[in-house]
Amino acid sequence: MILKPVLYSELTKIRSLRSLVWSLALAAVMLVGIGALACAAYGDAEATRADYDPLAVGFWSLNFAQIALAVFAMLSLGGEYEKGTVTTSLTAVPQRTRFYLGKLLATAGLSLTIALPAAPLTFFLTQGLLDEHGVSLGDPGAVRAVISLILYFPLLTLLCMGLAAMTRSLAATLGLFLPFLFLLSPLSMEVPGLWNVTQFLPDRAGLYAVMNVQPDPDVFYNPWLGPLITAVWAAAAVSGGWHALRSRDA
């Protein structure tokens, strides 16, 4: 298989860099751990609120886990530009499309591998801690939330890697994208008039599919479309990164 050596090489790189291993592991630990802590500490109090949603409480930890996941994705490619090792990588794999595709598949594949056990574990653990205030997998919206969470991990990874390829700078990607995605995007939800646009941002769409039992009447689309919207953003970023990698010198 033409991609097999590239995939093996990229997986070896990830295993050899502690920052990548720990950031990916931290994403899973934060998803499960913070979710369980939030439900155990604040579950009963949240259940008394008029707008209580058990999925929002159980998966609240995703707001933190996605930061570690984004760092993992950006480091995997942006780190090569930062250290100058991308030149060595492209010397070993001169076909840039092959190199790019192998890196995307290896990194996103690991994100998916982490999400497959972490998402259902978080669901069952947090909803169990919520007890009578929680939901079961058979309740409306539960399966969609777990599936969307599993998909959100590799989609966010691809989005971040595409941005890193376009900027070719780890500092620029971390400094510009993370504050926008995890600070400005949530804050813009509170600004009248901006919500009509903000709800289509990749993080808002992904979180909407994960953290809502029932569709929100203020959102223009069904929660099932959340992963698709995030996927469109990820595809655009990956395409932009591919174009930048092919058209610029390393």
Phi, psi and omega in degrees: 000133189294331182268350186301313179297323180293316178299316179298318179296316182292321177295323177296319178301314182297316180296331185275349181252113184298324182298323179288315180298314184288324179292322178291316178297322181296325178300316180291317181296318179293321180300311182284311187293310182292325177298315179295318180296318180296318181292319180293323185273324188236002184304311182296319180293319180294327182295341180275351182284149181293328182261024182301134176223116183298330179287324178296321178287314183294324182256017178302330181296343179298332178300330179267319182298325182292336177292314178297322179294318179296320177297317177303313182293317182291322178295325185298326178249314179298329178297329179291322176290322182296319182267353180080008182281352178297329178296317177296319180297319180284338173289321178288326179233084185297331179285104189294325178296320179295317178298313182296314181295320178297319179293319179297313182294319181294313184288313178293326178297321177292322177298317178295320179299322178289321184289328184303315175273328187292321183294306178295326178298316178297318181299306184294322181291312183291318180290330174293321178291330177286344175057236185291346178270356182267182178237159176258170182295338180276352180284153180303134177090343186290310180297317178301319181295316181293315179298317180296323178294318178299317181288330183298325181299302180293328180293317177295323178299313179297319179300313181293322179292322177298318178295320178296322179292325180288317182279332182056028180213122178295318181297318180294318181294313179294319185287330183261316188283315183299313178298323180292313185290322189248359178233301183291322181298310177296322181294327182293341178296335183271355181268121181303133178094333181278339184299328180299333178263318184301325183296346179261002175290153187299320181287320180296317180294317180295316180290327178299320180290333184270324195248029178222127176290311181244154177302142178275125181296341179276354180260138188283349186227162178288146180305330179298337180278351180304308178299327179294318178296316177298322180295323178296316177298317180297318179297320179296318179293317179297318179296317177296321177294320178297317179297317180295319181294323182282331189261349182244156175288151179294000000 
